[in-house]
Structures are given as structure tokens and as C-alpha cells.
Amino acid sequence: MVPTSSSSGKIALMFPGQGSQQVGMGAGLHREYAIARATFEEANDVLGYDMARLCFEGPHEQLMRTDFCQPAVLTTSVAAWRVAQEHGLEADLAMGHSLGEYAALVASETIGFEAALRLVVERGLATEEVASRVPGQMAAVLGATDEEAEALCREAGDVWPANYNCPGQIVASGGRRGIDRLVEIARARGFKTRVLDIEGAFHSSVMLPAADRLREALAGVRFSTPSMPFLSATTTVIEAKAERVRGLLAQQLTAPVKFTQSVRTAMDLGVDQFVECGPRRVLVGLVRRIRTDVAVLHVGSPDDLPAIVALAQARADARRLGDRR
């Protein structure tokens, strides 16, 4: 769905997080567009290994590792955004889901791509180190309201809401025993649950040591005032100050991802078109469950570009129409 030329709504960029990776991601963009190839080559130079080969060929086991998948998802997402930008896409704000906020900050020119790559490598190592010492898990509670899911977490103990993905889909994070209790209690109350294939209590207080380590890495990075408004999924508001963003990236590791609330904030700000840039249509599906009457697009392969061109043209037409008025 693309807005008509009379649309005066705003466009939000969305960038997915860990879990969106898959072998083959970005291959079509790399094959067809020089800017995508340059993005992967930049990642190669920074990280010292062949990012394109990892993304396109795997192996799957390596791509699933946190220290590899985080820079891989970031690279693929930034490549998709740069290709969309070359095809005329202009956005009004940028947002991301967890890891995806790093790509959003690259798109908003708050941090450079090289700095973002180095940070997500450190982020992955920091969280993996904690996860290896403190076994944890994550589980989705399906069909519960936010309040019901929060109450279930409190009752289970040692479990906290980690991702507010969309209405009826809350992911909880905590110790393995706590997650086991949560699943048992939730199912007894008639809710469906799904234990995720993730070893670690991400977006919970368990990750405080990782946040401290990341904070040290963040101290050495130059942050700029966003050139495009950045909507934080931690605070669910536009964050305009560079130093605030620096602190939020550390806080992000222990705070829940409030994606549902962020999407609603974006719509309150006038957004009626969301464009996900990344490997798979992950956030597109979540937005559709948050509000069915907004338009959503995805950029992950060359086949997605005609819709982006049409959106860019519709926006240009709307602007011309507004100028005439």
C-alpha cells in the first residue's frame, strides 16, 4: 500500500534487530546496486572479514552467533536504507527495534557507520559474556494484554517484560527457572507461550554488567545531533540531544523494547507510512498488528524498489500540490 499523491502524512524508517538474520540476506541488493556493495566493503574493512560472504553463504551457525549476526544485520539494514535513499526515499523520522536502533542512528547521521559497526561488535561480546555466566531465556506470551503479561512476570518472579512487540505479543526475559514458571502459569491461565531460541536474559537487569562495558565503549564515540528525528524505543519519544542518545544505548540493554508504544508515538506525530529496511519483513508484520490502517513497505531486495520509487514519487507530487495551494 502506497499513499496517494494527495497524502500529507509522514514517513518513518524502521530497522529490525537480532533475529531478523538469514543466510542470503542482502545478496540481491549487493548484486544490483553499487551503494550496497560499497556498504558491505566498508564493513569488511572495519571488521576484517568478508561480511558479504557471511551474509550470503553463512554458515548458518556462524551467522546466528551474536558477535557476527549483530554487525551482519546492521550492514544489511544500512545497505537497504542507502539503496532506498538512492531511489528517492526521504523519511521524517528513524526508529529501530533493539539492535535496529544503531542502523536508525546511522540513517539519522547521529553516528557513522564505522562507529556503529564497532559498537555492535562490542555490544554482542558484552551481552554474550554475561549470558555465558548467567544462564537466561526469553519467552513470548501470546494473547495477553500488556498489563496481564506484566502481572504474569511478577507472579513468576525473576522475569521481566523485555519486548512489547505488538498487542498480544509480549516477550519476557529472565532466568531459566523463572521462564519455566512463567510458561507454566501463563498456560494455566489460558495464554499461549513460545520459548525463544535465545540463551540469555536480554533487555533485563541481568544485563547490567554488559551495559557498564558498553558504556565504556560509547564514551569513545563521537555523537552528533540527529539530522533526522530519532524515535527511541526505550523512552518512546524523539531524542534530539547527542549525549542523551549515548546514554540510551547503554540503558537499552537493561530496558524493555517498547516497540508498540513507539509506533503509536510515530502515528501521533503524523506518520502514516512505515518503511522497514533490513533482511526480512519482521517489523512490517508487527506494525500491521498495531494498526491496520497505516501503510507499510519493506526494502530488502531489488523487487522491493518499485514500491519505494512509487512512494517517493507520491510524496513529491503531494509536495508540489501543497506548493500550488
C-alpha positions as CSV (number, residue, x, y, z in Angstrom):
1,M,0.0,0.0,0.0
2,V,1.5,3.3,-1.1
3,P,-0.1,6.7,-0.1
4,T,-1.7,8.6,-2.9
5,S,-0.2,11.8,-4.2
6,S,-2.6,13.8,-2.0
7,S,-1.2,12.2,1.2
8,S,0.4,14.7,3.5
9,G,1.4,12.1,6.1
10,K,5.0,11.4,7.3
11,I,7.3,8.5,6.6
12,A,9.1,6.6,9.4
13,L,12.1,4.3,8.7
14,M,12.2,1.2,10.8
15,F,15.2,-1.1,11.3
16,P,15.0,-4.7,12.7
17,G,17.0,-6.3,15.4
18,Q,18.7,-9.6,16.1
19,G,16.6,-12.5,15.0
20,S,15.9,-11.0,11.5
21,Q,19.1,-12.5,10.1
22,Q,19.0,-15.3,7.5
23,V,21.5,-16.7,5.1
24,G,21.3,-14.9,1.7
25,M,20.2,-11.6,3.2
26,G,21.3,-8.6,1.2
27,A,22.6,-10.7,-1.8
28,G,20.2,-9.2,-4.3
29,L,20.9,-5.6,-3.3
30,H,24.7,-6.3,-3.4
31,R,24.3,-7.8,-6.9
32,E,22.3,-4.9,-8.3
33,Y,23.5,-1.7,-6.6
34,A,26.9,-0.2,-6.2
35,I,26.0,1.6,-3.0
36,A,25.1,-1.8,-1.4
37,R,28.4,-3.3,-2.5
38,A,30.2,-0.3,-1.0
39,T,28.4,-0.8,2.3
40,F,29.5,-4.4,2.6
41,E,33.0,-3.5,1.6
42,E,33.1,-0.8,4.3
43,A,32.1,-3.5,6.8
44,N,34.8,-5.8,5.5
45,D,37.4,-3.1,6.1
46,V,36.3,-2.3,9.6
47,L,35.8,-5.8,10.8
48,G,38.5,-7.7,8.9
49,Y,36.4,-10.5,7.5
50,D,34.2,-11.0,4.4
51,M,30.8,-9.7,5.5
52,A,29.2,-10.4,2.1
53,R,30.2,-14.0,2.2
54,L,28.9,-14.5,5.7
55,C,25.6,-12.9,4.9
56,F,25.1,-14.6,1.5
57,E,26.6,-18.1,2.3
58,G,26.7,-18.5,6.0
59,P,27.3,-20.9,7.5
60,H,24.0,-20.6,9.4
61,E,25.6,-21.4,12.8
62,Q,28.1,-18.6,12.5
63,L,25.5,-16.1,11.3
64,M,23.4,-16.9,14.3
65,R,26.2,-16.1,16.8
66,T,25.5,-12.7,18.5
67,D,29.0,-11.3,17.7
68,F,28.6,-12.0,14.0
69,C,24.8,-11.5,13.5
70,Q,24.6,-8.1,15.0
71,P,27.1,-6.4,12.6
72,A,25.6,-8.5,9.8
73,V,22.1,-7.3,10.4
74,L,23.4,-3.7,10.8
75,T,25.3,-3.9,7.5
76,T,22.3,-5.4,5.6
77,S,19.9,-2.8,7.0
78,V,22.2,0.2,6.3
79,A,22.7,-1.1,2.7
80,A,19.0,-1.4,2.2
81,W,18.5,2.2,3.5
82,R,21.2,3.6,1.3
83,V,19.7,1.9,-1.8
84,A,16.2,3.2,-0.9
85,Q,17.7,6.7,-0.4
86,E,19.3,6.5,-3.9
87,H,15.8,5.7,-5.2
88,G,14.4,8.9,-3.8
89,L,13.1,7.9,-0.4
90,E,13.1,10.7,2.1
91,A,11.9,10.0,5.6
92,D,10.7,12.1,8.5
93,L,12.0,10.0,11.4
94,A,14.0,6.9,12.1
95,M,13.4,4.2,14.7
96,G,14.6,0.7,15.4
97,H,13.9,-2.5,17.4
98,S,16.8,-3.0,19.9
99,L,19.9,-3.6,17.7
100,G,18.0,-1.8,14.9
101,E,18.4,1.5,16.7
102,Y,22.1,1.5,15.6
103,A,21.0,1.5,11.9
104,A,18.4,4.2,12.7
105,L,21.2,6.3,14.2
106,V,23.3,5.8,11.1
107,A,20.4,6.9,9.0
108,S,19.9,10.0,11.1
109,E,23.6,10.8,10.9
110,T,24.0,10.6,14.7
111,I,26.8,8.2,14.4
112,G,28.9,7.0,11.5
113,F,28.5,3.5,10.0
114,E,32.1,2.6,11.1
115,A,31.4,3.6,14.7
116,A,28.1,1.7,14.7
117,L,29.8,-1.5,13.5
118,R,32.5,-1.3,16.2
119,L,29.8,-0.6,18.8
120,V,27.6,-3.5,17.9
121,V,30.6,-5.9,18.0
122,E,31.3,-4.7,21.5
123,R,27.6,-4.9,22.3
124,G,27.5,-8.5,21.1
125,L,30.6,-9.5,23.0
126,A,29.4,-7.8,26.2
127,T,26.0,-9.5,26.2
128,E,27.4,-12.9,25.2
129,E,29.8,-12.7,28.1
130,V,27.0,-12.1,30.6
131,A,24.8,-14.8,29.0
132,S,27.6,-17.3,29.4
133,R,27.9,-16.6,33.1
134,V,24.2,-16.1,34.0
135,P,22.0,-18.6,32.1
136,G,18.8,-17.0,30.9
137,Q,16.0,-17.4,28.4
138,M,13.2,-15.4,26.7
139,A,9.7,-16.5,26.0
140,A,6.8,-14.9,24.2
141,V,3.4,-14.6,25.9
142,L,0.7,-14.5,23.3
143,G,-2.8,-13.2,23.6
144,A,-2.3,-11.3,26.9
145,T,-2.7,-7.6,27.3
146,D,0.4,-5.6,28.5
147,E,-1.0,-5.5,32.0
148,E,-1.7,-9.2,32.1
149,A,1.8,-10.1,30.8
150,E,3.3,-7.8,33.4
151,A,1.3,-9.4,36.2
152,L,2.4,-12.9,35.0
153,C,6.0,-11.8,35.1
154,R,5.7,-10.5,38.6
155,E,4.0,-13.7,39.7
156,A,6.6,-15.9,38.1
157,G,9.5,-13.9,39.7
158,D,13.0,-13.4,38.3
159,V,11.3,-12.5,34.9
160,W,10.7,-9.1,33.3
161,P,8.9,-7.8,30.2
162,A,11.6,-7.4,27.5
163,N,9.8,-6.6,24.2
164,Y,6.4,-5.0,23.7
165,N,6.3,-6.1,20.1
166,C,2.6,-5.6,19.3
167,P,-0.8,-6.1,21.0
168,G,-1.0,-9.6,22.3
169,Q,2.7,-10.4,21.9
170,I,5.0,-9.6,24.8
171,V,8.4,-11.2,25.2
172,A,9.6,-11.8,28.7
173,S,13.2,-12.3,29.8
174,G,14.8,-13.8,32.9
175,G,16.4,-16.8,34.5
176,R,15.6,-20.2,33.1
177,R,13.6,-21.2,36.2
178,G,11.7,-18.0,36.1
179,I,10.8,-18.5,32.4
180,D,9.7,-22.1,33.2
181,R,7.4,-20.8,35.9
182,L,6.1,-18.1,33.6
183,V,5.3,-20.6,30.9
184,E,3.5,-22.9,33.4
185,I,1.5,-20.0,34.9
186,A,0.6,-18.5,31.6
187,R,-0.6,-21.7,30.1
188,A,-2.7,-22.5,33.2
189,R,-4.4,-19.1,32.7
190,G,-5.2,-20.0,29.0
191,F,-2.4,-18.0,27.3
192,K,-0.2,-19.4,24.6
193,T,3.6,-19.2,25.1
194,R,6.7,-19.8,23.0
195,V,10.1,-20.2,24.4
196,L,12.6,-18.4,22.0
197,D,15.8,-20.0,20.7
198,I,17.8,-17.5,22.7
199,E,20.2,-18.1,25.5
200,G,20.4,-15.0,27.6
201,A,18.1,-12.7,29.6
202,F,18.4,-9.8,27.2
203,H,16.7,-6.4,28.0
204,S,16.6,-7.2,31.7
205,S,18.6,-6.2,34.8
206,V,20.7,-9.3,34.3
207,M,22.5,-7.3,31.6
208,L,23.7,-4.6,33.9
209,P,27.4,-5.7,33.6
210,A,27.1,-5.6,29.8
211,A,25.6,-2.1,29.9
212,D,28.6,-1.0,32.0
213,R,31.0,-2.5,29.5
214,L,29.2,-0.9,26.6
215,R,29.1,2.4,28.3
216,E,32.9,2.5,28.3
217,A,32.9,1.8,24.5
218,L,30.3,4.5,24.0
219,A,32.5,7.1,25.8
220,G,35.0,7.0,22.9
221,V,32.5,7.5,20.1
222,R,31.5,10.9,18.6
223,F,27.8,11.5,18.6
224,S,26.1,14.3,16.5
225,T,22.8,15.9,16.9
226,P,20.4,13.8,14.7
227,S,19.8,15.3,11.3
228,M,16.5,13.3,11.1
229,P,14.4,12.9,14.3
230,F,15.3,9.7,16.2
231,L,12.4,8.0,18.0
232,S,13.8,5.9,20.9
233,A,12.1,2.6,21.7
234,T,13.4,2.9,25.3
235,T,11.8,6.3,26.1
236,T,9.2,6.3,23.2
237,V,9.9,9.9,22.5
238,I,12.0,11.8,20.0
239,E,15.5,12.1,21.4
240,A,17.2,15.2,19.9
241,K,20.4,15.5,22.0
242,A,23.5,13.6,21.2
243,E,24.5,12.9,24.8
244,R,21.0,11.6,25.6
245,V,21.4,9.1,22.8
246,R,24.8,8.0,24.1
247,G,23.3,7.1,27.5
248,L,20.2,5.5,26.0
249,L,22.3,2.9,24.0
250,A,23.7,1.6,27.3
251,Q,20.3,1.8,29.1
252,Q,18.8,-0.1,26.1
253,L,20.5,-3.3,27.2
254,T,18.6,-3.5,30.5
255,A,15.3,-1.7,29.5
256,P,12.4,-3.2,27.6
257,V,11.9,-2.5,23.9
258,K,8.7,-0.5,23.7
259,F,8.1,-1.0,20.0
260,T,4.3,-0.9,20.2
261,Q,4.4,2.3,22.1
262,S,6.9,3.8,19.7
263,V,4.8,3.0,16.7
264,R,1.9,4.7,18.4
265,T,4.0,7.8,19.1
266,A,5.1,7.9,15.5
267,M,1.5,7.9,14.4
268,D,0.6,10.6,16.9
269,L,3.4,12.6,15.2
270,G,1.7,12.2,11.8
271,V,3.3,9.1,10.4
272,D,1.1,7.1,8.1
273,Q,3.8,5.2,6.2
274,F,6.4,2.9,7.7
275,V,9.3,1.5,5.7
276,E,11.3,-1.3,7.1
277,C,14.9,-1.6,5.9
278,G,16.5,-4.9,6.6
279,P,16.7,-8.6,5.9
280,R,13.1,-9.8,6.5
281,R,9.6,-8.4,6.9
282,V,9.7,-8.6,10.7
283,L,8.6,-5.1,11.8
284,V,6.1,-4.8,8.9
285,G,4.1,-7.6,10.4
286,L,4.2,-6.0,13.9
287,V,3.1,-2.6,12.7
288,R,0.1,-4.2,10.9
289,R,-1.0,-5.8,14.2
290,I,-0.6,-2.5,16.0
291,R,-2.7,-0.5,13.4
292,T,-4.3,-1.9,10.3
293,D,-4.9,1.4,8.6
294,V,-1.3,2.5,8.1
295,A,0.8,1.7,5.1
296,V,3.9,-0.4,5.4
297,L,6.7,-1.3,2.9
298,H,9.9,-3.3,3.1
299,V,13.3,-2.9,1.5
300,G,15.4,-6.0,1.4
301,S,15.7,-7.0,-2.2
302,P,15.6,-5.4,-5.7
303,D,12.0,-6.5,-6.0
304,D,11.0,-4.1,-3.3
305,L,12.3,-1.0,-5.0
306,P,9.4,-0.2,-7.4
307,A,7.2,0.4,-4.4
308,I,9.8,2.7,-2.9
309,V,10.1,4.7,-6.1
310,A,6.3,5.0,-6.2
311,L,6.2,6.2,-2.6
312,A,8.9,8.8,-3.4
313,Q,7.0,10.0,-6.4
314,A,3.8,10.2,-4.4
315,R,5.5,12.3,-1.8
316,A,7.0,14.6,-4.4
317,D,3.5,15.0,-6.1
318,A,2.0,15.8,-2.7
319,R,4.6,18.5,-2.1
320,R,4.0,20.1,-5.5
321,L,0.3,20.1,-4.8
322,G,0.9,21.7,-1.5
323,D,3.1,24.4,-3.0
324,R,0.4,25.3,-5.5
325,R,-2.1,25.8,-2.7
